[in-house]
Amino acid sequence: MQAVGIIVEYNPFHNGHAYHLEQAKKQTESDCVIAVMSGHFLQRGEPALVSKWSRTKMALDAGADLVIELPYSFSTQKADTFASGAVSILDQLEVHSLCFGSEHGNIESFLDIIKLLEIHEQELSLQIQHEIKKGNSYPKAVSLALSHIISEPVALNLTQPNNILGLSYVKAIKKQLASIKPHTITRIQSHYHDEELSSSSITSATSIRHALFQSSLDVNELANYMPQHVLTSLMDYKKTFGTFHTWEHYFPFLKYRLMTMSPASLQEIYEIEEGIEYRLLSSIKEATSFEDFINKVKTKRYTRTRLQRMCVHILTDTSKEQMQPDQSSCSYIRLLGMSAIGRKYINHIKKRSSVPIVSTVSQYKLEDLLIDVKATDVYSLALNEPIRSTFLKQEYTLPPIMK
């Protein structure tokens, strides 16, 4: 049985994701689709709109065969670390291929860039650091460094978010010597950061989230952009739990954390560096919302995404010591959901797996897994009692969702 891996967040699942899933299976001629999916907090430092369990069901109903949780220690990180964790899981699961969406859509360009990065590795590293010190974000620094050092034109635009992630996936495959063949498909019609719903049937997850929080929205308008089962699932989640999750739900808790911390204690939190702790502490008292806080703190150097990730780590009290930034592979595989094909595949893989395959958290006390549990505890703070306590029990007792 041949498997293809995809790396996803599904925040929420939409028609573009359905196209990606379908094409990944078709173009790689695979029997099984394995989705490595972020848990309750995401790569851009945001809470997921709905729980990982709800998004797992969306994925299974759309045709995924296995849904595996990408641990917090990788899912809330910069692109290279995020990719390393996801690729290590897929390699441990012996997938034949990895298929990702990109703005560029040509895998040869990604492979060409990897060769250039290897040839000019030391020179590029110094130039990237130079560009970062000038106040450029990491993606822009990489792009500028390449233009300074490499004379021939580079086909791949490294200021576009899915191209950046795609390059990180290919780098991780190469670095880990993984037996995985990378493939890419072109993102069609909608851009990642578009806030307005598209006139076509494919729109960005950003625009869907934006629409869901508009009081004037007729929910049926979203039926053009996502499978009906996803729309139903979203509405059921809001009815059951009373809300979708946004940063504003967590702002009072973030404000409490910051107002009771000293600069020294804040320095212990992962990603807090270069004196940013003083800027955070001086801004929090006057901030009236999370949006207001981010606008007060962000600079050219400290982008919104970077600050949001810092805030997630402050909220979850995640220290530099806990995150082990040099770690490149996951120490366990957490099953969130399986189809019949997925069950058959995982039963075969279990016999050879070098890491624990976790179906129920209560049976394990792995350090990284305990960080995931803590992240779920914090994620639940957006909910009211007694729903919150019921939600928390799921983390320990809920077995993988079976399709």
VEXDRENDO-345546 format. One record per residue (C-alpha): x, y, z. Coordinates in steps of 0.05 Angstrom, whole numbers, plus 5000, padded with zeros to 4 digits. Example, Ala and Ser with C-alpha at 12.3 -4.5 7.8 and 13.67 -1.06 7.14 Angstrom:
REM residues 2
524649105156527349795143
This chain:
REM residues 403
500050005000503050674978501751305020502352045005503252555060500153245065501553775118495454185137491854635187484754635158482855285192477655135166477454615110475054905043474554734969481954904957483854385009479153884977482654004910489553914942487453264976484452984912490453184869495552924920492552234916491552254841498352534820502452074866498051464850497351324925492550864961492751245027492851985045496152165111494852875137499553155190495253695222496854245272493354185339489854745376495055285362497655425292504055615256502356355252501356385327493756345326488555915360484955455311477955675294475055005319478154425356482953915327477453385335472553785292477953915239479853175240472652985224472653495167479053175139476452455143469752645112473552965054477752345040483852345086485451645112489851825172490152465211496252555256497253135304503353565293505653705365505554405394513154405397513154405321506454695301507755385333514555485302517855835243517355485175523655065179522054775248514754675230516854295168522153875204517053605253511853445200516753125152519652695209512752425224511452265151518251935145516851505206510251315174513951105111510151535062512551494990511052224972509552905002504953364963504354094982500854694951504955294929504155934891509655714843507255004826513654724796517654244840523954324798524755044820524654824893529954294879534254814842533955294902536054724949542254604906543955354907542955374983547854794991553155104946552855794979550855555049555955935092555656575051548056575050547656455125551857075139547957495088541257275117543457475187545758145159538958265127535258065191539458565231537259105182530058965204527658495150523257895165526457205155522957055088524857735060531957655087532656985050530057284986534757894991540657455009539557014948539157624902545757894931549657254925546856874865547857204798542856784758535456954767531656534818524956294792521856174861518756774896520656684969516257254994510056824982507856415043506555735011512955774971516755905036513455305070514554875009521955035007522254855082519054175067524054015012529854245057527353795113526853195067533953315044536753435114533352825145535352375086528052185083525751695029520252175008519152464938516553184940510953414894507454084890500954324860499255044844494655424891489055634846485156284843485656534916491656814954493256585024492157265058485957485019480757745068474957815019471057214994472757024922467857074865469756354847468555714888475555734917477356254969482456315025481456055095483056765118477057035080472456495108474656645179473657385166466657255139464656815198465657395245461357875205454657975239451258085172453557415144448356935116451856275132449155965069453556435029459456005051456555385019459855594953466755544985466854905025463654215025456854185059459453715113464554245133459454805137454954345179460754175224462554905235455355085253454754485299461254685334458755395347452055125371455354615418461055045446458055735438463656045398469256005347476156115377479856775365485557135398480757625431477957055474484856945503486957675510484657755583488757135602494857405563494058075597493857745665500057335650504057945626501858395683504157895734510857745702517658075712522458205654526857645681521157135683518857345613525957225586525056495603519356425554520956125486522256635430522757225479529457545461533258175445529658595498522658505468520258335538520559075557516459285497511258755513510758955586510359695571504859615519500259115554497459595606494560075556492159555505484659465503484458855457489258355426489058735361490759385396496459035434499558745370499059415335502659755393508259245395509659055323515359355283518759205217523158705254517858415299512358195251505358025271506657285261512957285304509357675360503357215358507756615368511056955427504157095456502156365448508256145487506956665541499756425546501755695551507755845596512455485548519755585565526055585522528254955558521854585541521854735467528754465450529554875386534854415356530153815359528553595287524152985296517952795335518552305393511552015383505851975333498952195358493051895320487052355314482951985262482851395214478851115156478550375142484550455095488150855148487050315201489849795154495950225139497550405212496749685235502049495184506750075204506149955279510349325274516349735250515350405285521250655326516951155364510451055405504051095365499151435413491751315408489751515479493752045517492351755586496851165570503151595561507152115598511852365543514453075555512453355487505653035494504653375561505954045526500353875477495653715536497354395568495954735501489054415501487954645573489355355551485255295487479255095529479355765566475156065510469355615532464455695589463155175642460754625644462554555570469854705585470654125632467353645583471953895528478153785571476353065585476652915510484153035509485352445556479651975539477552085466480351535420481851685347475651855306473751265262470851375193
